[in-house]
């Protein structure tokens, strides 16, 4: 939800912000967008952020794996320098969701070997 207002900040940019600034901005953006909808919408966003339910953790895993799908498309169109994104996909903990683990493995296989390890 917050990305609708200020995009998806890459880690390289987010690390330049003061501690807690990104989280606070996301919280404010979520309140601005979801607040007028319902109490449930804000509660569900907070649940997602905290990862307190299996559903919230599943959505977070899906959010990270969709990066892998985009990464594959970028790679196939000739983009390079995407190592940080590959690392993010490789680091996704899919242990709670075996089909997600299969998708992560398939994405990493399709991306090919990590060029930094050749």
Secondary structure as the mmCIF struct_conf table of DSSP 4:
data_model
#
loop_
_struct_conf.conf_type_id
_struct_conf.id
_struct_conf.beg_label_comp_id
_struct_conf.beg_label_asym_id
_struct_conf.beg_label_seq_id
_struct_conf.end_label_comp_id
_struct_conf.end_label_asym_id
_struct_conf.end_label_seq_id
TURN_TY1_P TURN_TY1_P1 UNK A 2 UNK A 2
HELX_RH_AL_P HELX_RH_AL_P1 UNK A 3 UNK A 6
HELX_RH_AL_P HELX_RH_AL_P2 UNK A 11 UNK A 14
TURN_TY1_P TURN_TY1_P2 UNK A 15 UNK A 16
BEND BEND1 UNK A 17 UNK A 17
HELX_LH_PP_P HELX_LH_PP_P1 UNK A 18 UNK A 18
TURN_TY1_P TURN_TY1_P3 UNK A 19 UNK A 20
HELX_RH_AL_P HELX_RH_AL_P3 UNK A 21 UNK A 34
TURN_TY1_P TURN_TY1_P4 UNK A 35 UNK A 37
HELX_RH_AL_P HELX_RH_AL_P4 UNK A 39 UNK A 50
TURN_TY1_P TURN_TY1_P5 UNK A 51 UNK A 51
BEND BEND2 UNK A 53 UNK A 53
HELX_RH_AL_P HELX_RH_AL_P5 UNK A 54 UNK A 76
TURN_TY1_P TURN_TY1_P6 UNK A 77 UNK A 78
HELX_RH_AL_P HELX_RH_AL_P6 UNK A 83 UNK A 90
TURN_TY1_P TURN_TY1_P7 UNK A 91 UNK A 91
TURN_TY1_P TURN_TY1_P8 UNK A 95 UNK A 96
HELX_RH_AL_P HELX_RH_AL_P7 UNK A 98 UNK A 111
BEND BEND3 UNK A 113 UNK A 113
HELX_RH_3T_P HELX_RH_3T_P1 UNK A 115 UNK A 117
#
